[in-house]
Amino acid sequence: MQLTAVFKKFPEGYAAFVEELPGANTQGRTLKEARKNLAEAVQLVLEANRQLAEESLAGEEVIREPLALPAS
């Protein structure tokens, strides 16, 4: 699976987001900083989503397994 990072230039720097992952957005003064911040934002969104799912399913009988996505 491949995610798409989008960077938009502003006078103050760059805004950045991931098309496929709502909530993964950030900014940076430079493109390099925006890229670094976006990678961190993606990690934080995924961790937060996992924690929310675990909390909402606490005490429930569920099956968890890795999901392999086919190459596109």
ChimeraX commands (.cxc) that place a marker at each C-alpha (Angstrom):
marker #1 position 0.00,0.00,0.00 radius 0.5
marker #1 position 1.24,3.45,-0.81 radius 0.5
marker #1 position -0.03,6.69,0.71 radius 0.5
marker #1 position -0.03,10.03,-1.09 radius 0.5
marker #1 position 1.52,13.02,0.64 radius 0.5
marker #1 position 0.38,16.44,-0.59 radius 0.5
marker #1 position 2.37,19.61,0.10 radius 0.5
marker #1 position 1.07,23.12,-0.56 radius 0.5
marker #1 position 3.42,26.11,-0.52 radius 0.5
marker #1 position 2.44,29.19,1.48 radius 0.5
marker #1 position 4.49,32.32,2.25 radius 0.5
marker #1 position 5.10,30.96,5.78 radius 0.5
marker #1 position 6.15,27.47,4.61 radius 0.5
marker #1 position 4.26,24.32,3.64 radius 0.5
marker #1 position 0.99,22.70,4.64 radius 0.5
marker #1 position 0.93,18.92,4.29 radius 0.5
marker #1 position -1.63,16.13,4.42 radius 0.5
marker #1 position -2.14,12.51,3.36 radius 0.5
marker #1 position -4.97,12.02,0.86 radius 0.5
marker #1 position -5.89,8.55,2.11 radius 0.5
marker #1 position -5.70,9.21,5.85 radius 0.5
marker #1 position -8.05,11.85,7.30 radius 0.5
marker #1 position -6.53,13.65,10.24 radius 0.5
marker #1 position -2.93,13.26,9.08 radius 0.5
marker #1 position -2.06,16.89,8.39 radius 0.5
marker #1 position 0.64,19.24,9.53 radius 0.5
marker #1 position 2.90,22.08,8.41 radius 0.5
marker #1 position 6.54,23.09,8.31 radius 0.5
marker #1 position 8.69,26.08,7.55 radius 0.5
marker #1 position 10.57,24.07,4.92 radius 0.5
marker #1 position 9.56,21.15,2.71 radius 0.5
marker #1 position 12.00,18.94,4.62 radius 0.5
marker #1 position 10.41,19.91,7.94 radius 0.5
marker #1 position 6.89,19.38,6.55 radius 0.5
marker #1 position 7.87,15.89,5.33 radius 0.5
marker #1 position 9.27,14.97,8.75 radius 0.5
marker #1 position 6.23,16.37,10.54 radius 0.5
marker #1 position 3.87,14.50,8.21 radius 0.5
marker #1 position 5.57,11.17,8.87 radius 0.5
marker #1 position 5.12,11.81,12.61 radius 0.5
marker #1 position 1.47,12.84,12.09 radius 0.5
marker #1 position 0.76,9.58,10.23 radius 0.5
marker #1 position 2.25,7.56,13.09 radius 0.5
marker #1 position 0.22,9.49,15.67 radius 0.5
marker #1 position -3.06,9.08,13.75 radius 0.5
marker #1 position -2.52,5.34,13.35 radius 0.5
marker #1 position -1.61,4.93,17.03 radius 0.5
marker #1 position -4.63,6.98,18.14 radius 0.5
marker #1 position -6.98,5.01,15.89 radius 0.5
marker #1 position -5.61,1.72,17.24 radius 0.5
marker #1 position -6.06,2.88,20.84 radius 0.5
marker #1 position -9.63,4.04,20.17 radius 0.5
marker #1 position -10.48,0.70,18.56 radius 0.5
marker #1 position -8.95,-1.25,21.46 radius 0.5
marker #1 position -10.88,0.83,23.99 radius 0.5
marker #1 position -14.18,0.47,22.14 radius 0.5
marker #1 position -13.70,-3.31,21.88 radius 0.5
marker #1 position -12.48,-3.90,25.45 radius 0.5
marker #1 position -14.01,-7.06,26.83 radius 0.5
marker #1 position -15.35,-8.11,23.43 radius 0.5
marker #1 position -14.41,-11.33,21.71 radius 0.5
marker #1 position -12.71,-10.28,18.48 radius 0.5
marker #1 position -10.17,-11.64,16.03 radius 0.5
marker #1 position -7.18,-9.46,15.24 radius 0.5
marker #1 position -4.83,-10.30,12.39 radius 0.5
marker #1 position -2.41,-8.49,10.07 radius 0.5
marker #1 position -3.95,-7.19,6.87 radius 0.5
marker #1 position -1.91,-7.55,3.71 radius 0.5
marker #1 position -3.05,-5.29,0.91 radius 0.5
marker #1 position -2.46,-6.30,-2.69 radius 0.5
marker #1 position -0.08,-4.23,-4.73 radius 0.5
marker #1 position -1.86,-1.79,-6.96 radius 0.5
marker link #1:1,2 radius 0.2
marker link #1:2,3 radius 0.2
marker link #1:3,4 radius 0.2
marker link #1:4,5 radius 0.2
marker link #1:5,6 radius 0.2
marker link #1:6,7 radius 0.2
marker link #1:7,8 radius 0.2
marker link #1:8,9 radius 0.2
marker link #1:9,10 radius 0.2
marker link #1:10,11 radius 0.2
marker link #1:11,12 radius 0.2
marker link #1:12,13 radius 0.2
marker link #1:13,14 radius 0.2
marker link #1:14,15 radius 0.2
marker link #1:15,16 radius 0.2
marker link #1:16,17 radius 0.2
marker link #1:17,18 radius 0.2
marker link #1:18,19 radius 0.2
marker link #1:19,20 radius 0.2
marker link #1:20,21 radius 0.2
marker link #1:21,22 radius 0.2
marker link #1:22,23 radius 0.2
marker link #1:23,24 radius 0.2
marker link #1:24,25 radius 0.2
marker link #1:25,26 radius 0.2
marker link #1:26,27 radius 0.2
marker link #1:27,28 radius 0.2
marker link #1:28,29 radius 0.2
marker link #1:29,30 radius 0.2
marker link #1:30,31 radius 0.2
marker link #1:31,32 radius 0.2
marker link #1:32,33 radius 0.2
marker link #1:33,34 radius 0.2
marker link #1:34,35 radius 0.2
marker link #1:35,36 radius 0.2
marker link #1:36,37 radius 0.2
marker link #1:37,38 radius 0.2
marker link #1:38,39 radius 0.2
marker link #1:39,40 radius 0.2
marker link #1:40,41 radius 0.2
marker link #1:41,42 radius 0.2
marker link #1:42,43 radius 0.2
marker link #1:43,44 radius 0.2
marker link #1:44,45 radius 0.2
marker link #1:45,46 radius 0.2
marker link #1:46,47 radius 0.2
marker link #1:47,48 radius 0.2
marker link #1:48,49 radius 0.2
marker link #1:49,50 radius 0.2
marker link #1:50,51 radius 0.2
marker link #1:51,52 radius 0.2
marker link #1:52,53 radius 0.2
marker link #1:53,54 radius 0.2
marker link #1:54,55 radius 0.2
marker link #1:55,56 radius 0.2
marker link #1:56,57 radius 0.2
marker link #1:57,58 radius 0.2
marker link #1:58,59 radius 0.2
marker link #1:59,60 radius 0.2
marker link #1:60,61 radius 0.2
marker link #1:61,62 radius 0.2
marker link #1:62,63 radius 0.2
marker link #1:63,64 radius 0.2
marker link #1:64,65 radius 0.2
marker link #1:65,66 radius 0.2
marker link #1:66,67 radius 0.2
marker link #1:67,68 radius 0.2
marker link #1:68,69 radius 0.2
marker link #1:69,70 radius 0.2
marker link #1:70,71 radius 0.2
marker link #1:71,72 radius 0.2
view
